[in-house]
Amino acid sequence: MSDETVHDHAPHTAEEAGGAHHPGSAPQPAPAARPPWTVMGVVRAMFHLAIERSYARVGLVGLGFAVVFLTIAGRLVAMAAFPQADNGDNRVAAAATTAIRPDIVDRNGEILATDIRTVSVFAEPKNIYDKDEAVELLTAVLPELNATDLRAKLSTKKGFVWVKREITPKQQLEVHRLGIPGVGFLPDHKRVYPNGTAAAHILGVTNLDNIGIAGIEKYIDNTGLKDLNSLGFVAKSTDLRPVQLSIDLRAQFALRDELAWGLDHFKAKAAAGMILDVTTGEVIALASLPDFDPNNPAEANNPDRINRMNVGVYEMGSTFKAMTLAMALDSGKYNVNSTFDTRGGVLTWGRQKIHEYHGTNRTITMPEVFTHSSNIGSAKMALGIGVPGHKAFLKKMGLTDRMRTELPESAEPIVPSRWTEINTITIAFGHGLAVAPLQAAAAVGAITNGGNLIVPTFLKTTEAEALKKATRVLKPETSEAMRFIMRLNAVEGSAKKASIPLYYVGGKTGTAEKVIHGRYVKNRLFTTFMAAAPMNNPKYLFVTIMDEPQGLPESGGYATAAWNSGVVTGRVIERVAPIIGLPPQFDPPVKPFPLMVKLGAYHATMLDGR
């Protein structure tokens, strides 16, 4: 700056500053000149400079955001306009991380099936340079791998292949330490069944991708879970509501245990059983032996491990006489006092001769047809109704069509292609029509519960919900008459083996000769026992079937139903009744069958509930 613009007003001498001058003192040097900028001026300059620089930075950042946004927008538009080909390998990998399943619990909330987190090993063949070394290293830490198969996988041109599914944490650490480029891990989910074989045929199994392939597991996928997973909707296990079954795990264990005892004791080929709530249609327990452990799904592939209650179809023997008597009573043509002539012990129809197994060689009443298991009496009842009426009744009871439940597996009945009078005669006592035991149980349930046919369910439900779906198939008075007859059979007929004191049981045996190569074989029997309790107000139906049981010395060599299936059913009732809340009746029911009193068919022993 020039002197004209800068005026220095600072004093130059002590006198000018007003200070005293002391003689003899050294002259003081003049003070240094002040800089032209003041402190405030510098601050202001720096502030203006910072603002100018911040404008530039903000503009630069904004430009960067704009570029990123436009890049993303352009990419999205390009993906929408020119979709890339779907990569099947990527879909496999995605499925492994999204196939999360809900827990399955029993009616009391006990876990039957659940997911646990695990890890699977994958490889990207394109990124593995030394395939032989990778195979050698991986098979060293995962010896269960087949080296040839693994080398073939790594030699493909795919971008993704599985190496090993569901490995342990220790195996994961060992593979990780190998440090093979192109080998990595994906989170996975494994289905586990903490109770092993319990309810195996009900629960079913899943595959390696955690997709249900049988039983309730498949039912869950069919209700929409599989579609959600395939569309990429990832659910957390905590987001999925547990599927609650009608099964009581305690009763399930007890039923399977008693069936295993019967299978061994009577040296049978197979055994199966169930407990059905006849008021709701709920299956409380169901087991079929031999069975399998769903934690090892490969066992389920053995053809001997089918669910015999739902997949097998069998001639049910004399248990079908309950259908015949119910049909006759409901038609109005017969009542409990009707009689049937069985003298001679043989019914000849054309070239066919129908024999009695427990013949009385006299005229017997309708209840006696049941308690003596008369083939001739049953045949005459069915002939009295006629072929069209017989077919219509069995169809109404759900015995000529495939029964559909939550279990995807079911069998279609084997019905005569040409239904004539001889077919009606044999079907009347349980031969000539093969059905799944589950649907036969549903029909007997309708006979005992007041006449409502309820399709069995494996999901927990209420009586009100069940009645909304039920079909009225019998008159209430027909059901009462049948309960009287079934109770009488437990008191003085073939169902004595299951007549457990205090539980007022009623039931029916059934023994059928198996058909081998188109012919009935006398020493190859299929036995059935159905028992309901308490007969004055039925709640549960107990069913036991045995395939080819052997006669024992204790039975005099007999292998008919009363001596094996009946014994097992009695053991089941005695063991399970306290578990499922079936109380003993210490005081005999007072006049439990008023209709029977009115008809004059009341029997004194029917009052004895013990």
Secondary structure, DSSP 8 states (H G I E B T S, - for coil): --TTT----S--SHHHHT----TT-----------SS-HHHHHHHHHHHHHHHHHHHHHHHHHHHHHHHHHHHHHHHHHHHS-----HHHHHHHHHHH-----EE-TT--EEEEEEEEEEEEE-GGG-S-HHHHHHHHHHH-TTS-HHHHHHHHTSS-S-EEEEEEE-HHHHHHHHHH--TTEEEEEEEEEE-TTTTTTHHHH--B-TTS-B-SHHHHHHIIIIIHHHHHTT----GGGS--EEBS--HHHHHHHHHHHHHHHHHTT-SEEEEEEEETTT-BEEEEEEES---TTSGGGGGSGGG--TTTT--EE-GGGGHHHHHHHHHHHTS--TT-EEE-TTSEEEETTEEEE-SS---SEEEHHHHHHTT-HHHHHHHHHHH-HHHHHHHHHHTT-SS----SSS-----B--SS--HHHHHHHHTT-S-EE-HHHHHHHHHHHHTTSEE---BSB---HHHHHHH-EE-S-HHHHHHHHHHHHHHHHHSTTGGG--TTS--EEEEEEEEEEETTEEEEEEEEEEEEEEE-TTS--EEEEEEEES----GGGTT--SGGGTHHHHHHHHHHHHTTTTT----SS--SSS-HHHHHHT---GGGG---
